[in-house]
């Protein structure tokens, strides 16, 4: 086990950039349970967001692209968690996404106090996906350098900047979370959107490919462990189970008490045709297409990795995905209830 960078959080000032987000709030919650002094840099949150019931949190409203707010947020902190940044897989908001993950990371590195540790949140997509189902780790050669997906490019550039700063002496640790699922999804995350679309009957098939899926609560804990025990300049994959998306949607159906009359895997070619229609619709209506061409490119791969390094060095662990899916269903169904009807009710049918 590594020597602890932080052996007690009591009275330690920590800042979570993006602390009202799906992952960010889980980091906030775990820091508060350890008696840290928590500061959050984030835009406004929904009225029912639990951070509004945490008066002990110092909240600076803004984002990582606001240099004055960023400097105020980082001032006096022992640890800063960079958990912000938009996730767009489609044709819109590319400039904002790239600016947040690259220019924002550079601005944060410049604003860090000299004695502060940065835990930079990257992604599984910077470790990579393969067409043959191989399981990768932090040391694997990156296989997707030419994959034209703007989100991957943005995350890669942000991670490169963070690791470069570590090589120049900054105290930076990088985390690479898998695809996040679980409760408390107030902003409707990427996977939260996928789950609710399926439960409402809007995804009548399983996409091709596969993901490593993990509970957002475990990844929040993993970030705090990375701050405590992570080695400077190292990457830590924080993941759970490697699952074909067909197996994942079967878990979604079981959690909701559904017994679909059919649940085929959509061929990549057919998914591409659907994406073409949605891209045209998105251009006409000014909406983000779902699925998009970038979704099709993602789903040609299996995004599988192992968290063995984080388990060994950080003491990280993750609960079963089946439990996370059940908890996510109960949370989403209680916060925005829905009822299937007509065709969707027929094909999903209750058990």
Buried (B, 14 or more C-beta within 10 A) or exposed (E): EEEEBBEEBEEBBBBBBBBBBBBBBBBBBBBBEBEBBBBBBBEEBEEEBEBBEBEEBEBBEBBBBBBEBBBBBBEEBBBBBBBBBBBBBBBBBBEBBBBBBBBBBBBBBEBBBEEBBBBBBBBBBBBBBBEEEEEBBBEBEEBBEEBEBBBBBBBBBBBBBBBBBBEEEBBBBBBBBBBBBBBBBBBEBBBBEBBBEBBBBEBBBBBBBBBBBBBBBBBBBBBBBBBBBBBBBBBBBBBBBBBBBBBBBBBBBBBBEBEBEEBEBBEBEEBBEBBBEBBEEBEEEEEBBBBBBBBBBBBBBBBBBBBBBBBEBBEBEBBEBEEBBBBBBEBBBEEEEEEBEEEBEEBBEEE
